Amino acid sequence: MADYTNDQLFEIEEGKKASIDTSIYENPAFLAIQMRQIRMALVAGIKVEPYVKPEYDWMQMEEIFTGLEENVDVSLYADPELPYEKMHQIRKGLVNGIDISADTKYSAGVLKQLRKSKEEKIDIMKYVEQGYDPEQLYQIRLAMIHNIDLEGYIETDFRGAAIAEIRLGLEEDIDVTVYADIRFGWRQMREIRFGLEKRLDISKYANPYYDWEQMREIRLGLAEGLDVSKYSTLMYTSSEMKKRRIILMEGGEEVTLSSDDFEIHTTSGGIEAFISMKRQGERIERDSLIDSLAELDVTYGLIEENIKKICDGNYDNKPIPIARGSIPKKGTDGWYEFFFNTEIDRKPRILEDGSVDYQNMEKNPLVKEGDVLAIYHDAEAGEDGYAVNGTAISGKKGIEKELLKGKGFNLSQDKHTYTAAMDGVVELSGNILNVIKHMEVGDVTLATGNIDFDGSVHVKGNIENGAVVKAAGDIVVDGNVGGAEIISEGKVTLNRGMNAGRRGKVKAKGGVVSKFFESVIVLSDGDIEVITSVNSLMRAKGWIRSSRSIIGGKAFASRGYRVFNLGNEAGTATQVQIGIDEDIVNRIGDINNKMKENTKQLMLLDNSMKELQLKYPPEIRNTMPLFKKIDNAIFSINKQQEDLTKEKEQLNLQVLFSREATMTIDGTAFMGVTCILGKGRWEASGEKRVTLKGTGGATINVVNG
């Protein structure tokens, strides 16, 4: 064993401890990290013998062994001459039934885009053959997924970031021809796109001779309604433009004018002028004063009363207002006129008797194809004012509102009129306007068949046992729901509730609202709001709120609870828990495992690097493919460690947030109720009006108990 390093000996010894056949890799030609890959595969029961060759580096081995474990045909890529990055893309494709092994002449980055395009059932080969790079192909893929036609707008000389700006502009239905020009860099394109989205006159700066920072200053000035001609000359740097833009926003520069007898000071923008006499009590002839003011360019809005005081010598040593111009007025801001109710209250009404009315909650309005949804009214020009020198001061134009974003509508050529592109429901959230396909049905039974709809669904009747309703939008059910399955990419509202008999499930990304649940599994990426829940399993990534009772079953919420009663007088076992989202917990675990494995690999790579440094002088080892592979691998793994550390920090912040969540019980917490907050556990015994707060340890603070 004299020819083995300590790391190699360790891998052999570990293999023997695991009772595997270490003779398969007992070869000094293998690096310790290669031995490690082989050992781990053998421990996992993978038959790796045909591919245990020193000419495969450890990363190639990992791709081959992983492929064997996934039962894909590794012979399609098990070639020592094929870089592991390409192996990785071929393996990922084979797992999904896609074979790109015939395209290995392309880079790994291009292979990745080819693989993803085939998985998405789109064809980007034309662009691959034209020589677009991976960054460009990624943007082309995104455009094709969203049915955006880039033909006529892009060329291979555009960077991927530039194609992204063109794609984003086309998605927002703006005229990208004004910036889809190779003379513009992607940052310049972005500034022009921002201006178009905000309805600004981009002709003021859509000039390739401006750098992107100069463009930004002009765009920001236009957005404020300023007269940008005051500073938009190419001779100004972006920092100088910024100074002048800020001065214009504040009204203009202050100016001081002097003569032998007095000093005149103008306020910002020259709206007012003040005179300070240099010799107290001295009389001045009116004509002489007026001539002097004219020489100093103070000619407009003279204040005769104060001029007389000065001429009479009736003044003190304080500045005296001598002229006053007129203040410019800002124009009316642009605004949208909507032709549907935009103030939808999606919350159930609380009735006088304390019950909750789900049946009559407001619903998003229905529209027909061609209906006008909104009309934009342009901002109006401001009213000019005047300075004391008689020059006009431009009134600021009102601020334009940006284009509405979203889907399901058509925008007129002048970018002012929005019309529905289909029959459906319309909703407005901030600056997002959506028209979503809408289906209305009566009862959903095994006889009528299941529903799987690319839009929102309104079931006006009942949903019986065994039925399935899926929707890409919201689902509203007016009738009773039995042991059915309801799955929504939006929000689920059950106006009469659901009795599933332990056979039904509700799953929603946008939250769940129901009159009652009985023996139901409820999974929500948002909140869960219910009057009464009996013997159900509820899991929410947001809040769980109950206006009456949660009795029996289990409930998990990441953000907290607001309930009236927990449990009942019969002492039914009821468990409610504030916990960290299971996906977050799993992801943190995956990150920890990956970081541990990376640490072990870095140790082996560092040791291998040191061995090469001892054996070979720099001029030799720096040309060795093995040395370059090790060096690149160390860099890549360290970069991955940095990225994993940042992601873990963000996830840990969410964990801390969940630990600070509270559980508020406005009524009674009956016997049989168990509340779990983190590591703390609290057994109820009939307490009224309590708030529970976790401490991060095994205790729970009970407030107002």
Secondary structure, DSSP 8 states (H G I E B T S, - for coil): -TTS-HHHHHHHHHHHHTT--GGGT--TTS-HHHHHHHHHHHHTT---GGG--TTS-HHHHHHHHHHHHTT--GGGT--TTS-HHHHHHHHHHHHTT---GGGTTS-HHHHHHHHHHHHTT---HHHHHTT--HHHHHHHHHHHHTT---TTT--TTS-HHHHHHHHHHHHTT--GGGT--TTS-HHHHHHHHHHHHTT--GGGT--TTS-HHHHHHHHHHHHTT--GGGT--TTS-HHHHHHHHHHHHTT---EEEE-SSEEEEE-GGGSEEEEEESSTT----HHHHHHHHHHTT--SSB-HHHHHHHHTT---SS-EEEEE-B--B-----EEEESS------S-EE-TTS-EE-TT-----EE-TT-EEEEEE-----B-EE-TTS-EE-----------EEESEEE-TTS-EEEESSSEEEEEETTEEEEE-EEEES-B-TTT--EEESSEEEE-S-B-TT-EEEESS-EEE-S-B-S-EEEESS-EEESS-EEEEEEEEEEESS-EEEEEEEEEEEEESS-EEEEEEEEEEEEESSEEEEEEEEEEEEEEESSEEEEEEES-TT---EEEEE---HHHHHHHHHHHHHHHHHHHHHHHHHHHHHHHHHHS-HHHHTT-HHHHHHHHHHHHHHHHHHHHHHHHHHHHHHHHHHHT-EEEEEEEE-TTEEEEETTEEEE-SSEEEEEEEE-SSS-EEEE--
